[in-house]
C-alpha cells in the first residue's frame, strides 16, 4: 500500500509529536523518582523532521538523560547511634538517652498539666513532663493541647492508645530548626 506524500508528512508530524511528549514525560519521571529512567540506549525508530518526507537522515536528535539534573532526595538522612561500650581511661563519656516528645490535643479545656501527668503515671509512663500549649496571637480553641515528654524506657506505654484519654489525639512532637531572625526568639510550630 502506497502512502501519499501528504499522508507521510502528517504521519511523520504525529509520530514526532508523540515522541516529544514521551521525552517530556520521561524527563518528569526522572526528576520525580529516586532512580533515573535511562532510555537513551533503546533503539528508537527514526522520525522525520516536520514538513519533510520520511527519511532516515531527517531524524530529530533526542536529548540525552545524562544532561538532566539528578533527582532530589526527599528522604531524611539516617541518624547514627553510638554502640561502643568500651571504657576509656582518659575520660568518662556517656550518652544521655533522648526523651520521647509528643503533641497531644483534643483534651477538655479544664485539663491541667498536673491532671495529665497523674493520668500518664497511673498508666505506667515514668518521668512525665506536661506543658500546656497556649494559643498564639490571641486565638482561642475549644480543646486543650499539651507538649508531653517522658523517659525513653516508657516507650511501650507512651505510644499505647490505652494510655491516653478516649478521643485524645497524639503525634510525635516536631522540632523546628531555629531560623536566624532579626527580632525575637524562634518559635516551634506544633500548635
C-alpha positions as CSV (number, residue, x, y, z in Angstrom):
1,X,0.0,0.0,0.0
2,X,1.4,3.3,-1.1
3,X,1.0,6.4,1.1
4,X,0.8,9.8,-0.5
5,X,3.4,12.5,0.3
6,X,0.9,14.5,2.4
7,X,-0.1,11.4,4.4
8,X,3.6,10.6,5.1
9,X,4.1,14.2,6.3
10,X,1.1,14.1,8.6
11,X,2.1,10.7,9.9
12,X,5.6,12.0,10.5
13,X,4.4,15.0,12.3
14,X,2.1,12.9,14.6
15,X,4.9,10.5,15.4
16,X,7.3,13.3,16.2
17,X,4.8,15.0,18.5
18,X,4.2,11.7,20.3
19,X,8.0,11.2,20.6
20,X,8.4,14.8,22.1
21,X,5.6,14.1,24.6
22,X,7.2,10.9,25.6
23,X,10.5,12.6,26.1
24,X,8.9,15.3,28.3
25,X,7.1,12.6,30.3
26,X,10.4,10.6,30.7
27,X,12.1,13.8,32.0
28,X,9.4,14.5,34.5
29,X,9.5,10.9,35.7
30,X,13.3,11.0,36.0
31,X,13.0,14.2,38.2
32,X,10.3,12.8,40.4
33,X,11.7,9.4,41.2
34,X,14.6,8.3,43.3
35,X,16.1,6.4,40.4
36,X,16.5,7.7,36.9
37,X,15.0,6.1,33.9
38,X,17.5,5.9,31.1
39,X,16.0,5.1,27.7
40,X,18.9,6.5,25.7
41,X,20.2,3.0,24.9
42,X,16.9,1.9,23.5
43,X,16.8,1.7,19.7
44,X,14.1,4.3,18.8
45,X,12.7,4.4,15.2
46,X,14.0,7.3,13.2
47,X,11.4,10.1,12.8
48,X,11.2,12.7,10.0
49,X,11.6,16.4,10.7
50,X,8.3,18.3,10.5
51,X,7.4,19.2,6.9
52,X,9.9,16.8,5.2
53,X,9.5,13.4,3.7
54,X,10.2,10.4,5.9
55,X,13.9,9.8,5.6
56,X,16.4,8.4,8.0
57,X,18.7,11.5,7.7
58,X,16.0,13.8,9.0
59,X,15.5,12.2,12.4
60,X,15.4,14.6,15.3
61,X,18.2,14.4,17.9
62,X,16.9,13.1,21.3
63,X,18.1,14.9,24.4
64,X,20.2,12.5,26.5
65,X,19.0,11.9,30.0
66,X,22.5,12.5,31.3
67,X,22.0,16.2,30.7
68,X,19.1,16.3,33.2
69,X,19.8,17.3,36.8
70,X,19.9,14.5,39.4
71,X,16.6,13.8,41.2
72,X,16.1,15.5,44.6
73,X,16.1,13.1,47.5
74,X,13.2,13.7,49.9
75,X,14.3,11.0,52.3
76,X,15.9,12.2,55.5
77,X,19.4,11.1,56.3
78,X,19.6,8.4,58.9
79,X,20.7,9.3,62.4
80,X,23.6,7.2,63.6
81,X,23.5,5.9,67.2
82,X,26.7,5.1,69.1
83,X,27.1,1.4,70.2
84,X,30.6,1.4,71.8
85,X,30.6,0.1,75.4
86,X,34.3,0.4,76.0
87,X,35.5,2.4,79.0
88,X,38.3,4.9,78.3
89,X,40.9,5.5,80.9
90,X,41.4,9.2,80.0
91,X,37.8,10.3,80.2
92,X,34.4,9.0,81.1
93,X,31.9,10.0,78.4
94,X,28.4,8.6,78.4
95,X,25.4,9.4,76.2
96,X,22.1,10.7,77.6
97,X,19.0,9.0,76.2
98,X,16.7,11.2,74.2
99,X,13.3,11.8,75.9
100,X,10.2,10.9,73.9
101,X,8.2,14.0,73.0
102,X,4.6,14.2,71.7
103,X,1.9,16.8,70.8
104,X,-1.4,15.8,72.5
105,X,-4.6,17.6,71.7
106,X,-8.4,17.2,71.8
107,X,-8.4,17.3,75.6
108,X,-11.1,19.1,77.6
109,X,-10.3,22.8,78.3
110,X,-10.3,22.1,82.1
111,X,-7.5,19.6,81.8
112,X,-4.4,20.8,83.7
113,X,-0.7,19.8,83.4
114,X,-1.0,18.0,86.8
115,X,-4.1,16.0,85.7
116,X,-2.4,14.8,82.5
117,X,0.9,14.0,84.4
118,X,-1.0,12.0,87.0
119,X,-3.0,10.1,84.3
120,X,0.2,9.1,82.5
121,X,1.9,8.0,85.7
122,X,-1.1,5.8,86.5
123,X,-0.7,4.2,83.1
124,X,2.9,3.3,83.7
125,X,4.7,6.2,82.0
126,X,7.6,7.4,84.1
127,X,9.3,10.8,84.3
128,X,6.4,12.5,82.6
129,X,6.6,16.3,81.9
130,X,3.5,18.1,80.6
131,X,3.4,21.6,79.3
132,X,0.1,23.2,78.3
133,X,0.3,25.0,74.9
134,X,-1.1,28.4,74.8
135,X,-2.7,29.7,71.6
136,X,-0.7,32.3,69.6
137,X,-1.9,35.7,68.5
138,X,-5.0,35.7,70.8
139,X,-6.6,32.8,69.1
140,X,-9.0,30.6,71.1
141,X,-9.7,26.9,70.8
142,X,-12.4,24.5,72.1
143,X,-9.8,22.0,73.3
144,X,-6.6,21.9,75.2
145,X,-3.2,20.9,73.8
146,X,0.0,19.8,75.5
147,X,3.6,19.1,74.9
148,X,4.2,15.8,76.7
149,X,7.6,14.1,77.2
150,X,8.8,11.1,79.1
151,X,11.7,8.8,79.7
152,X,12.5,6.5,76.7
153,X,12.2,3.4,78.8
154,X,8.4,4.1,79.0
155,X,8.0,4.0,75.2
156,X,5.8,0.9,75.3
157,X,3.2,2.7,77.5
158,X,3.7,6.2,76.0
159,X,2.7,5.0,72.4
160,X,-0.1,2.8,73.6
161,X,-3.6,4.1,72.7
162,X,-4.9,2.8,76.1
163,X,-2.5,5.2,77.9
164,X,-4.4,8.3,76.6
165,X,-8.0,9.5,77.4
166,X,-10.7,8.4,74.9
167,X,-10.7,10.8,71.9
168,X,-7.4,12.4,72.6
169,X,-5.0,12.7,69.6
170,X,-1.3,12.3,69.9
171,X,1.5,12.5,67.4
172,X,5.3,12.9,67.6
173,X,6.5,16.4,68.5
174,X,8.1,18.2,65.6
175,X,11.2,20.1,66.5
176,X,11.9,23.0,64.1
177,X,15.4,24.1,63.3
178,X,16.0,27.6,64.6
179,X,15.9,30.1,61.8
180,X,18.1,33.3,62.2
181,X,15.7,36.1,62.9
182,X,16.3,39.8,63.3
183,X,13.8,40.1,66.1
184,X,12.7,37.8,68.9
185,X,13.3,34.1,69.6
186,X,12.4,31.3,67.2
187,X,9.2,29.5,67.9
188,X,8.2,25.9,67.2
189,X,5.0,25.5,65.2
190,X,3.4,22.5,66.9
191,X,0.1,24.1,68.0
